Amino acid sequence: MYVSLDTIAQVGITFFGITSVFLVANKNRWGVVFGLLAQPFWFMTAYINGQWGIMLLNIAYTSMWLLGIYNWFFKQKEE
């Protein structure tokens, strides 16, 4: 059985994407981690299919997920 890279990317996007949205909607900090884990799959599918606009959006989304990781895991809480 042959599984293409695009199929793997679609499964990764689906699993990590849905999980991240669910967790973020429930104010769980791990949502940003799952969102970041989805990004390589987005980059893969955008590259395979020549979707350069999506590639630019991926860069923006990756930046925002990294900001979320900083805010949830590293930023000192203000009292």
URJO-V278201 format. One record per residue. N is the residue number from 1. RES is the residue in three letters. D_LAST is the distance of its C-alpha to the last C-alpha in Angstrom with 2 decimals. Layout:
N|RES|D_LAST ; N|RES|D_LAST
//
This chain:
1|MET|56.55 ; 2|TYR|54.97 ; 3|VAL|51.32 ; 4|SER|50.43 ; 5|LEU|47.29 ; 6|ASP|46.62 ; 7|THR|46.76 ; 8|ILE|44.31 ; 9|ALA|41.97 ; 10|GLN|42.29 ; 11|VAL|41.49 ; 12|GLY|38.40 ; 13|ILE|37.21 ; 14|THR|37.86 ; 15|PHE|36.19 ; 16|PHE|33.06 ; 17|GLY|32.77 ; 18|ILE|33.05 ; 19|THR|30.76 ; 20|SER|28.01 ; 21|VAL|28.32 ; 22|PHE|28.35 ; 23|LEU|25.21 ; 24|VAL|23.26 ; 25|ALA|24.54 ; 26|ASN|23.16 ; 27|LYS|19.66 ; 28|ASN|20.51 ; 29|ARG|19.23 ; 30|TRP|22.74 ; 31|GLY|24.16 ; 32|VAL|23.31 ; 33|VAL|25.12 ; 34|PHE|28.14 ; 35|GLY|28.14 ; 36|LEU|28.39 ; 37|LEU|31.09 ; 38|ALA|33.09 ; 39|GLN|33.34 ; 40|PRO|36.16 ; 41|PHE|38.23 ; 42|TRP|37.69 ; 43|PHE|38.74 ; 44|MET|41.74 ; 45|THR|43.01 ; 46|ALA|42.53 ; 47|TYR|44.50 ; 48|ILE|47.21 ; 49|ASN|47.81 ; 50|GLY|47.48 ; 51|GLN|44.67 ; 52|TRP|43.36 ; 53|GLY|41.32 ; 54|ILE|39.49 ; 55|MET|39.04 ; 56|LEU|37.22 ; 57|LEU|34.99 ; 58|ASN|34.28 ; 59|ILE|32.99 ; 60|ALA|30.60 ; 61|TYR|29.49 ; 62|THR|29.05 ; 63|SER|26.82 ; 64|MET|24.64 ; 65|TRP|24.54 ; 66|LEU|23.55 ; 67|LEU|20.69 ; 68|GLY|19.62 ; 69|ILE|19.95 ; 70|TYR|17.83 ; 71|ASN|14.99 ; 72|TRP|15.35 ; 73|PHE|16.28 ; 74|PHE|15.32 ; 75|LYS|12.42 ; 76|GLN|9.34 ; 77|LYS|6.40 ; 78|GLU|3.79 ; 79|GLU|0.00
//
